[in-house]
Amino acid sequence: MHRKSSFHPAKLVALFTLGLFLAAGVAAQNEWHAPDPSIISKFQEEEAQHSHIMNVLGYLTDVYGPRLTNSPNIREAGEYAVNTLNSWGLANAHEETWGPFGRGWSNELFEANEISPRDFPLIAYAKAWTPGTNGIVTADAIFAKIEREEDFASYRGKLRGLFVLTAPMRVVDAQFDPLAHRLSDQELAGMVQPRPPQPPDKDARDRQRKQLEFNAKFIKFLTDEGAAAWLEPAPHDGGTVTVMAGGSRDPRDPLVLPRVAVDIENYGRIYRTLEKNIPVKLRINIVNKFYDDNLDSFNIVTEIPGTDKADEVVMLGAHFDSWASGTGATDNAAGSAVMMEAIRILKSCNLKMRRTVRLALWTGEEEGLLGSRAYVREHFADRTSMTVKPDHAKLSAYFNVDNGTGKIRGIYLQDNEALRPIFEKWMEPFKAEGMTTLSANGTGGTDHLSFDEVGLPGFQFIQDPIEYETRTHHTNMDVYERLQAADLKQMAVIVASFVYMTANADQLLPRKPLPKQ
């Protein structure tokens, strides 16, 4: 909760504007060098001739698979990442424990078929942190029209042992637009101008709160009634299934019923058959496992020590975890591999850097930026009290990648206008590769916010969306084949350049004022 300020809002705006003006003045007075073309050429040559990025991605996705936080998969992938970073000669690659996070979970087996009136396999997936079926269950499907708490009474005592559908079938339109695209000049131009501030939507928050309360009661009702499983239609179509959490990772919470995300076309076939008053029988076998032996999670950390300013730090990072249906390729093995490759390039080129460069790969991002927030709280500042630690004054910047496989087209300034002239210089060598845009605004939803919310410079790069929102984000289609190798290599070189420039600048990057509490 934010404490109320005694300042008038207009005074706060004036002070904030003055702070930006003064910061910009400092930036203008100091020398911010443009990148040395010979250094950029070294980075590009290293990436062109010795790239490890797709090999790393093959291990993270194909070999270790989806990396749900605290699952066996992510622990094995974490060991691989640490060993790989150590093999590249980086300093002190290790796992840094944080927590508690909660129990681990994995899906060991999933089989689902309609067997009557016709036999066909379902494209479907178990939702994370839900139990299995305790063996093969063959039972009828039922559509239960439950939209309000008052509807519970109509189905009490009628759902035991049945596979329950509750969502009405939606219209599935033809797809006339391509699933993938790159940012147009018009879209990039729209990012340059600042967005007007949006007032809080209290009604929307109230609706969301009431919906969450109803959902909790709904799940408890289906569980208490003994339904065999709850079948839920995926929001995508064309065989793409969004799959996230369906139960609790807290071992103290009671288990819910099995929950299954179903491809909309398969869901529609079952729904329409039931609508014709024709019985539908399904056979489903789900084996899910919970892991309660270690409720803490970890981040992966390594670094290249600096020289004369070694106590100051530049960070780069990405989240290492994913959801459990695909293999977490674009979200976010791509970002993890790019950042690993960027620090490998810096190490391989053997260029001296004044500040220490530190890589961090986060877990628990999908559940609320948990790993990066734990790290920031431990090392830099507590965002609830805004109590800062000594190292808060020594971090120059944190750079993040977490928007898929598309190449870098710019960077979000995160409302820090003092950085515009600096980043304009640093982007210059990459304009021919499409990096042209400085967004006046910030962006949300990923780990740079953990730094920004305690007044530290944290940045996410602007990327071409490719198929991120239309196909891969949190879906079963988030797999190796959706990765764009040339884009990822471009990203690694740009990140290496920005980190190198930050590490060798005469001073730390300008900051926004510390947030008020």
Secondary structure per residue as TSV (DSSP state, phi and psi in degrees):
chain	resnum	aa	ss	phi	psi
A	1	M	-	360.0	136.1
A	2	H	-	-82.7	134.8
A	3	R	-	-73.3	145.2
A	4	K	-	-72.9	135.6
A	5	S	-	-91.8	147.9
A	6	S	S	-83.2	-7.7
A	7	F	S	-76.0	146.2
A	8	H	-	-71.2	141.3
A	9	P	H	-51.6	-38.2
A	10	A	H	-63.6	-37.2
A	11	K	H	-67.2	-38.4
A	12	L	H	-62.4	-42.8
A	13	V	H	-61.4	-43.3
A	14	A	H	-63.2	-43.1
A	15	L	H	-64.7	-41.8
A	16	F	H	-61.6	-44.4
A	17	T	H	-63.1	-40.9
A	18	L	H	-62.4	-41.2
A	19	G	H	-60.1	-43.7
A	20	L	H	-64.3	-40.5
A	21	F	H	-62.2	-45.0
A	22	L	H	-66.1	-41.4
A	23	A	H	-62.3	-42.9
A	24	A	H	-63.2	-37.0
A	25	G	H	-64.2	-41.1
A	26	V	H	-62.4	-44.1
A	27	A	H	-60.2	-38.4
A	28	A	H	-70.6	-36.4
A	29	Q	H	-72.0	-32.7
A	30	N	S	-86.1	161.0
A	31	E	-	-89.5	115.3
A	32	W	-	-110.5	108.6
A	33	H	-	-79.3	149.2
A	34	A	-	-75.9	155.4
A	35	P	-	-61.8	143.4
A	36	D	-	-75.4	120.8
A	37	P	H	-55.8	-32.6
A	38	S	H	-67.8	-32.6
A	39	I	H	-69.9	-44.6
A	40	I	H	-60.5	-40.4
A	41	S	H	-61.7	-39.4
A	42	K	H	-60.0	-45.4
A	43	F	H	-62.2	-44.8
A	44	Q	H	-66.1	-39.6
A	45	E	H	-66.7	-42.1
A	46	E	H	-60.1	-43.7
A	47	E	H	-69.4	-38.8
A	48	A	H	-67.9	-35.5
A	49	Q	H	-99.0	-25.9
A	50	H	H	-133.0	26.3
A	51	S	-	-59.2	136.5
A	52	H	-	-107.5	0.0
A	53	I	H	-65.0	-44.0
A	54	M	H	-75.4	-29.6
A	55	N	H	-65.3	-44.8
A	56	V	H	-59.8	-44.0
A	57	L	H	-63.4	-35.9
A	58	G	H	-61.7	-40.4
A	59	Y	I	-68.1	-48.4
A	60	L	I	-62.2	-35.3
A	61	T	I	-96.8	-58.6
A	62	D	I	-72.8	-42.7
A	63	V	I	-80.7	-49.6
A	64	Y	T	-94.7	-20.0
A	65	G	-	73.4	-159.0
A	66	P	-	-61.6	144.8
A	67	R	-	-120.8	65.4
A	68	L	-	-64.8	134.7
A	69	T	T	-56.2	132.5
A	70	N	T	72.7	9.2
A	71	S	S	-81.3	161.0
A	72	P	H	-57.2	-35.3
A	73	N	H	-58.8	-47.6
A	74	I	H	-71.5	-30.0
A	75	R	H	-68.8	-39.7
A	76	E	H	-68.7	-40.6
A	77	A	H	-64.5	-37.2
A	78	G	H	-63.0	-41.5
A	79	E	H	-62.8	-41.6
A	80	Y	H	-60.4	-45.4
A	81	A	H	-63.0	-43.6
A	82	V	H	-62.4	-45.5
A	83	N	H	-63.1	-38.6
A	84	T	H	-65.7	-46.3
A	85	L	H	-62.2	-40.4
A	86	N	H	-64.4	-37.6
A	87	S	H	-66.5	-22.5
A	88	W	T	-84.4	-0.4
A	89	G	T	85.4	15.0
A	90	L	-	-76.1	157.8
A	91	A	E	-87.5	131.5
A	92	N	E	55.3	45.3
A	93	A	E	-69.5	126.2
A	94	H	E	-160.0	166.6
A	95	E	E	-94.4	130.8
A	96	E	E	-109.8	115.1
A	97	T	E	-71.8	140.7
A	98	W	E	-141.5	161.8
A	99	G	-	160.5	-171.3
A	100	P	-	-78.0	148.7
A	101	F	-	-101.2	-47.5
A	102	G	-	132.6	-174.3
A	103	R	-	-73.0	152.8
A	104	G	E	-84.1	169.5
A	105	W	E	-156.4	145.6
A	106	S	E	-149.9	150.6
A	107	N	E	-96.9	120.5
A	108	E	E	-97.2	-27.2
A	109	L	E	-157.4	138.1
A	110	F	E	-143.9	119.2
A	111	E	E	-134.0	127.7
A	112	A	E	-146.3	127.4
A	113	N	E	-141.8	144.6
A	114	E	E	-82.8	133.2
A	115	I	E	-115.8	-10.2
A	116	S	E	-156.9	136.0
A	117	P	S	-77.8	-12.8
A	118	R	S	-136.5	155.7
A	119	D	-	-95.8	123.5
A	120	F	E	-157.2	148.7
A	121	P	E	-78.3	143.7
A	122	L	-	-91.0	137.3
A	123	I	-	-84.6	104.6
A	124	A	E	-158.3	160.8
A	125	Y	E	-145.0	146.4
A	126	A	E	-73.3	139.7
A	127	K	-	-80.6	146.1
A	128	A	B	-62.0	146.0
A	129	W	T	61.1	31.5
A	130	T	-	-114.4	154.1
A	131	P	-	-78.8	168.7
A	132	G	-	-87.1	-169.1
A	133	T	-	-96.7	-0.5
A	134	N	S	57.2	48.2
A	135	G	S	109.7	-178.1
A	136	I	-	-72.7	128.1
A	137	V	E	-116.2	122.7
A	138	T	E	-113.3	118.6
A	139	A	E	-158.2	166.6
A	140	D	E	-76.8	152.3
A	141	A	E	-96.0	150.6
A	142	I	E	-140.4	140.9
A	143	F	E	-97.2	120.9
A	144	A	-	-112.7	112.9
A	145	K	-	-82.5	92.6
A	146	I	-	-120.5	107.8
A	147	E	-	-117.6	-17.5
A	148	R	S	-141.2	162.9
A	149	E	G	-58.6	-31.4
A	150	E	G	-63.5	-21.4
A	151	D	G	-78.1	-15.1
A	152	F	H	-56.5	-40.8
A	153	A	H	-60.1	-33.1
A	154	S	H	-67.1	-22.1
A	155	Y	H	-116.4	3.3
A	156	R	T	-64.0	128.5
A	157	G	T	81.9	5.9
A	158	K	S	-117.9	2.0
A	159	L	-	-113.8	-5.3
A	160	R	T	-60.0	128.4
A	161	G	T	76.2	5.9
A	162	L	-	-105.5	155.2
A	163	F	E	-88.5	120.0
A	164	V	E	-105.8	128.5
A	165	L	E	-108.2	135.2
A	166	T	-	-126.3	-15.2
A	167	A	S	-89.2	129.4
A	168	P	-	-64.3	152.9
A	169	M	-	-73.1	132.6
A	170	R	-	-97.1	165.6
A	171	V	-	-74.3	134.3
A	172	V	-	-110.4	107.2
A	173	D	-	-81.3	155.7
A	174	A	-	-65.2	150.8
A	175	Q	-	-99.9	101.0
A	176	F	-	-90.7	-20.6
A	177	D	S	-94.9	146.4
A	178	P	-	-64.4	147.0
A	179	L	S	-70.1	-31.0
A	180	A	-	-109.4	144.3
A	181	H	B	-157.2	159.7
A	182	R	-	-103.2	155.7
A	183	L	-	-64.6	130.1
A	184	S	-	-81.4	166.6
A	185	D	H	-59.1	-37.2
A	186	Q	H	-65.8	-42.4
A	187	E	H	-64.4	-42.2
A	188	L	H	-65.2	-39.7
A	189	A	H	-61.9	-34.9
A	190	G	H	-67.7	-19.2
A	191	M	H	-83.2	-17.9
A	192	V	H	-70.2	-42.4
A	193	Q	S	-78.6	139.6
A	194	P	-	-66.5	142.2
A	195	R	-	-79.3	142.6
A	196	P	-	-66.1	144.0
A	197	P	-	-62.4	139.2
A	198	Q	-	-99.5	125.7
A	199	P	-	-66.8	150.0
A	200	P	-	-59.2	136.7
A	201	D	-	-97.2	90.0
A	202	K	H	-63.8	-37.8
A	203	D	H	-62.9	-41.2
A	204	A	H	-64.4	-41.0
A	205	R	H	-63.1	-41.0
A	206	D	H	-65.0	-41.5
A	207	R	H	-63.3	-41.0
A	208	Q	H	-64.6	-42.7
A	209	R	H	-61.9	-44.0
A	210	K	H	-65.8	-36.4
A	211	Q	H	-66.2	-41.2
A	212	L	H	-63.9	-40.5
A	213	E	H	-63.4	-42.8
A	214	F	H	-65.3	-42.6
A	215	N	H	-58.0	-41.9
A	216	A	H	-62.7	-42.4
A	217	K	H	-67.7	-36.4
A	218	F	H	-63.7	-47.7
A	219	I	H	-63.9	-41.1
A	220	K	H	-62.5	-39.7
A	221	F	H	-62.4	-49.1
A	222	L	H	-62.6	-38.4
A	223	T	H	-66.7	-48.2
A	224	D	H	-63.6	-31.1
A	225	E	T	-77.5	-9.2
A	226	G	T	78.7	28.2
A	227	A	-	-60.8	144.4
A	228	A	S	-67.8	-37.2
A	229	A	E	-170.8	157.9
A	230	W	E	-108.4	119.6
A	231	L	E	-98.3	123.3
A	232	E	E	-123.3	130.8
A	233	P	E	-73.7	140.5
A	234	A	-	-77.2	148.9
A	235	P	S	-72.7	-22.7
A	236	H	S	-84.4	-176.5
A	237	D	-	-140.8	-171.6
A	238	G	T	66.1	30.2
A	239	G	T	84.7	1.0
A	240	T	-	-91.2	126.9
A	241	V	-	-124.9	119.3
A	242	T	B	-78.6	128.3
A	243	V	-	-136.2	117.7
A	244	M	-	-128.1	-140.9
A	245	A	B	-87.5	150.1
A	246	G	-	-131.2	-7.6
A	247	G	S	-140.6	-171.4
A	248	S	-	-99.9	142.8
A	249	R	S	-89.4	-1.9
A	250	D	-	-83.7	118.0
A	251	P	T	-65.1	-13.9
A	252	R	T	-80.6	-17.2
A	253	D	S	-81.2	146.2
A	254	P	-	-69.0	150.7
A	255	L	-	-71.3	146.0
A	256	V	-	-95.2	-178.6
A	257	L	-	-75.0	162.2
A	258	P	-	-58.2	136.4
A	259	R	E	-123.6	135.7
A	260	V	E	-129.7	125.1
A	261	A	E	-88.3	125.4
A	262	V	E	-117.3	136.2
A	263	D	-	-51.2	134.7
A	264	I	H	-61.2	-34.1
A	265	E	H	-68.3	-39.7
A	266	N	H	-69.2	-40.4
A	267	Y	H	-60.1	-43.9
A	268	G	H	-61.6	-37.9
A	269	R	H	-63.5	-44.1
A	270	I	H	-64.4	-46.6
A	271	Y	H	-58.5	-48.6
A	272	R	H	-68.0	-32.6
A	273	T	H	-66.9	-43.6
A	274	L	H	-62.6	-37.4
A	275	E	H	-61.0	-26.2
A	276	K	T	-86.8	7.9
A	277	N	T	63.0	30.0
A	278	I	-	-102.2	124.1
A	279	P	-	-61.5	142.6
A	280	V	-	-120.8	127.7
A	281	K	E	-114.4	134.5
A	282	L	E	-118.7	152.1
A	283	R	E	-125.0	118.2
A	284	I	E	-131.6	137.0
A	285	N	E	-134.9	113.3
A	286	I	E	-123.8	127.3
A	287	V	E	-115.6	109.2
A	288	N	E	-116.7	147.6
A	289	K	E	-125.0	142.7
A	290	F	E	-107.5	148.8
A	291	Y	E	-127.7	111.7
A	292	D	-	-109.6	6.5
A	293	D	S	-73.9	-25.6
A	294	N	-	-144.0	105.9
A	295	L	-	-86.8	-6.3
A	296	D	-	-87.0	152.9
A	297	S	E	-114.6	-163.7
A	298	F	E	-153.3	154.3
A	299	N	E	-110.9	155.5
A	300	I	E	-104.0	126.8
A	301	V	E	-132.0	137.9
A	302	T	E	-154.1	169.8
A	303	E	E	-158.0	167.3
A	304	I	E	-115.0	114.9
A	305	P	-	-62.5	143.5
A	306	G	-	-84.1	-175.1
A	307	T	S	-108.4	-99.8
A	308	D	T	-77.0	-14.8
A	309	K	E	-121.0	39.9
A	310	A	E	-63.8	-22.1
A	311	D	E	-77.3	-12.6
A	312	E	E	-94.9	152.9
A	313	V	E	-133.1	142.5
A	314	V	E	-116.5	131.1
A	315	M	E	-114.9	147.3
A	316	L	E	-134.0	148.7
A	317	G	E	-169.5	175.4
A	318	A	E	-163.2	161.5
A	319	H	E	-86.9	140.9
A	320	F	-	-95.9	-19.6
A	321	D	-	-86.7	168.3
A	322	S	-	-150.7	179.5
A	323	W	-	-85.2	-177.0
A	324	A	S	-110.5	6.0
A	325	S	S	-94.9	-50.0
A	326	G	S	-83.4	-143.9
A	327	T	-	-122.2	19.4
A	328	G	-	60.2	40.7
A	329	A	I	-73.8	-59.2
A	330	T	I	-83.3	-16.0
A	331	D	I	-138.3	84.1
A	332	N	I	-146.7	44.0
A	333	A	I	-58.7	-33.7
A	334	A	H	-58.1	-52.1
A	335	G	H	-62.7	-41.7
A	336	S	H	-62.6	-45.6
A	337	A	H	-67.0	-37.8
A	338	V	H	-60.7	-45.6
A	339	M	H	-71.0	-36.9
A	340	M	H	-61.6	-42.5
A	341	E	H	-66.9	-38.7
A	342	A	H	-62.0	-44.0
A	343	I	H	-73.7	-29.0
A	344	R	H	-64.5	-42.3
A	345	I	H	-59.0	-46.6
A	346	L	H	-61.7	-40.7
A	347	K	H	-69.6	-44.1
A	348	S	H	-66.6	-35.4
A	349	C	T	-74.9	-12.1
A	350	N	T	54.8	40.2
A	351	L	-	-94.0	137.5
A	352	K	-	-70.6	137.4
A	353	M	-	-126.9	134.0
A	354	R	S	-69.6	-42.9
A	355	R	E	-94.7	155.2
A	356	T	E	-69.7	134.4
A	357	V	E	-104.8	124.1
A	358	R	E	-123.7	127.1
A	359	L	E	-97.6	137.6
A	360	A	E	-135.1	131.1
A	361	L	E	-112.8	123.3
A	362	W	E	-97.8	148.7
A	363	T	S	-112.0	169.5
A	364	G	S	69.8	12.0
A	365	E	G	-65.4	-40.9
A	366	E	G	-65.6	-19.1
A	367	E	G	-99.0	8.9
A	368	G	T	125.9	39.4
A	369	L	S	57.5	34.1
A	370	L	H	-67.3	-43.5
A	371	G	H	-67.0	-44.6
A	372	S	H	-70.0	-36.7
A	373	R	H	-65.6	-38.1
A	374	A	H	-63.9	-40.6
A	375	Y	H	-65.2	-46.4
A	376	V	H	-62.4	-41.7
A	377	R	H	-63.1	-39.2
A	378	E	H	-72.0	-36.4
A	379	H	H	-107.4	-27.0
A	380	F	T	-123.9	-54.2
A	381	A	E	-167.6	153.4
A	382	D	E	-95.7	116.2
A	383	R	T	-70.9	-20.8
A	384	T	T	-76.0	-37.7
A	385	S	T	-105.5	-11.1
A	386	M	T	56.3	35.0
A	387	T	E	-85.9	120.2
A	388	V	E	-98.7	152.5
A	389	K	-	-104.4	165.3
A	390	P	G	-54.9	-36.6
A	391	D	G	-71.1	-11.8
A	392	H	G	-58.2	-36.9
A	393	A	G	-79.0	-5.3
A	394	K	G	-112.3	-0.1
A	395	L	E	-91.7	122.9
A	396	S	E	-81.2	-45.2
A	397	A	E	-168.0	158.8
A	398	Y	E	-124.9	127.3
A	399	F	E	-111.4	135.8
A	400	N	E	-128.2	147.6
A	401	V	-	-129.8	121.2
A	402	D	-	-164.0	46.2
A	403	N	S	-132.1	37.5
A	404	G	-	98.4	-157.2
A	405	T	S	-99.6	-4.0
A	406	G	-	-74.5	149.4
A	407	K	-	-66.0	161.0
A	408	I	E	-76.5	130.1
A	409	R	E	-114.5	-4.4
A	410	G	E	166.7	-159.6
A	411	I	E	-148.5	144.5
A	412	Y	E	-81.6	125.4
A	413	L	-	-73.8	-13.3
A	414	Q	T	56.8	40.8
A	415	D	T	63.2	25.0
A	416	N	-	-111.7	84.0
A	417	E	G	-66.6	-20.3
A	418	A	G	-62.9	-18.7
A	419	L	G	-86.6	-11.4
A	420	R	H	-56.2	-52.6
A	421	P	H	-65.0	-28.0
A	422	I	H	-72.0	-52.6
A	423	F	H	-67.4	-28.9
A	424	E	H	-59.9	-42.9
A	425	K	H	-64.1	-43.2
A	426	W	H	-71.8	-22.8
A	427	M	H	-81.2	-19.9
A	428	E	G	-50.7	-45.0
A	429	P	G	-67.3	-12.6
A	430	F	G	-112.0	7.5
A	431	K	G	-64.6	-35.1
A	432	A	G	-66.6	-19.6
A	433	E	G	-96.0	8.6
A	434	G	T	99.2	1.0
A	435	M	-	-88.6	96.0
A	436	T	-	-127.1	-8.4
A	437	T	E	-118.6	130.5
A	438	L	E	-110.5	113.6
A	439	S	E	-81.5	129.5
A	440	A	S	-66.9	-20.3
A	441	N	S	-97.9	176.4
A	442	G	-	-98.6	174.7
A	443	T	-	-132.7	161.8
A	444	G	-	-122.4	-175.7
A	445	G	S	87.0	2.4
A	446	T	S	-146.7	-176.7
A	447	D	T	-70.7	-15.0
A	448	H	H	-62.7	-23.5
A	449	L	H	-64.6	-30.5
A	450	S	H	-61.0	-30.6
A	451	F	H	-84.7	-46.3
A	452	D	H	-60.0	-37.1
A	453	E	T	-73.5	-6.2
A	454	V	T	-116.5	22.5
A	455	G	T	81.7	13.2
A	456	L	-	-97.6	143.8
A	457	P	-	-66.6	108.6
A	458	G	E	-126.1	133.3
A	459	F	E	-135.6	142.2
A	460	Q	E	-113.5	137.0
A	461	F	E	-79.0	147.8
A	462	I	E	-79.5	129.0
A	463	Q	E	-125.9	151.8
A	464	D	-	-60.7	134.6
A	465	P	-	-70.2	-28.3
A	466	I	B	51.1	-111.7
A	467	E	T	-116.5	22.2
A	468	Y	I	-60.3	-59.1
A	469	E	I	-79.0	-28.0
A	470	T	I	-83.0	-21.3
A	471	R	I	-141.1	-41.4
A	472	T	I	-105.7	-25.4
A	473	H	T	-64.1	110.0
A	474	H	T	66.3	28.6
A	475	T	B	-121.2	172.2
A	476	N	T	-68.6	-13.6
A	477	M	T	-91.2	6.7
A	478	D	-	-84.2	78.5
A	479	V	S	-131.7	170.9
A	480	Y	G	-51.9	-40.4
A	481	E	G	-60.9	-19.7
A	482	R	G	-86.8	-3.9
A	483	L	-	-78.8	145.4
A	484	Q	-	-113.1	102.1
A	485	A	H	-59.5	-45.8
A	486	A	H	-62.6	-39.6
A	487	D	H	-63.7	-43.8
A	488	L	H	-64.1	-37.5
A	489	K	H	-67.7	-39.2
A	490	Q	H	-60.4	-42.8
A	491	M	H	-61.5	-43.8
A	492	A	H	-62.2	-40.3
A	493	V	H	-66.3	-43.0
A	494	I	H	-64.8	-44.9
A	495	V	H	-61.1	-44.6
A	496	A	H	-58.2	-40.3
A	497	S	H	-65.7	-47.6
A	498	F	H	-63.1	-40.3
A	499	V	H	-65.6	-43.6
A	500	Y	H	-60.8	-45.3
A	501	M	H	-64.0	-39.9
A	502	T	H	-67.0	-38.8
A	503	A	H	-68.2	-27.3
A	504	N	H	-107.7	3.6
A	505	A	S	-65.2	156.8
A	506	D	S	-66.4	-28.8
A	507	Q	S	-141.8	171.1
A	508	L	-	-66.5	154.4
A	509	L	-	-64.0	146.8
A	510	P	-	-59.7	147.5
A	511	R	-	-116.8	156.2
A	512	K	-	-78.1	163.9
A	513	P	-	-60.7	149.8
A	514	L	-	-60.3	131.7
A	515	P	-	-58.6	145.8
A	516	K	-	-84.7	150.2
A	517	Q	-	-115.3	360.0
